[in-house]
Amino acid sequence: MAGHSKWANIKHRKAASDKKRGKAWSKAAHAIIVAARLGGGDIRANSRLAMAVHDAKKVNMPADTIDRAIKRGTGELQGPETVELTYEGYGPGGVAMVIECLTDNRNRTAPDIKHIFEKFGGSFGAQGSVMHSFSRKGIIVVRKDKAPEEALFDMVVGAGAEDLTADDEFYTITTGPAEFEPVKKALEKAAIITESAQLEYVPHLRNAIDLETARELQKLLDALEDNNDVQNIFTNHEPPEAFLNELNQS
């Protein structure tokens, strides 16, 4: 849920805190395995793998564990196949949600996600039920101390980016799916370190919700984030300022 807003900053810090949990290594390993399977085990030639390894190091995953995950992905080590799955649903207040998962057991994951929705006041949706409310975009986040804004804007737009926005801490670069890799490569060539870079589901419109609904929705989001298979959650809600202040203080 990256973007140019106070909400984005708070969610970014919250995500960094969540990665300290024990489940973070499992999530990071899944991401490395899939990245290596899709693009090979050479970090220099596989930017998705490079980002997955970068994220794994952020949560202090040991080098030998990272290496085993890469070898799992390339087939050098045996293990259950990890696959990508996407689920849709609605949270409290009718908030549209898209959940991306990486799992080695699809028969476990769907019932688990459905149970979480039902337990926390949401509804598990059929394929296509909410996807019409989102567009697939590349979202790249760069700390503001890594580059001057005007020079960065010229560079990324020249490489195909749609937009660059800024807040107090970060630049957020938005691209189309096809332009995501060229823009990342332009940043890499200029030695500009990214804070995060991934394809996301960005809502066409954000729907405002009240304080109590935001609190109930957060319970659902927390439960989903606690699931080992869940990698990313995208919503179309705009939380009230009072709730942002609560999150910022937690």
Secondary structure, DSSP 8 states (H G I E B T S, - for coil): ---SSHHHHHHHHHHHHHTTSTTHHHHHHHHHHHHHHHH-S-TTT-HHHHHHHHHHHHTT--HHHHHHHHHHHHTSS-----EEEEEEEEEGGGEEEEEEEEES-HHHHHHHHHHHHHHTT-EEE-TTSSGGGEEEEEEEEEEGGGS-HHHHHHHHHHTT-SEEEE-SSEEEEEE-TTTHHHHHHHHHHTT---SEEEEEEEESS-EE--HHHHHHHHHHHHHHHHSTTEEEEEE-EE--HHHHHHHHH-
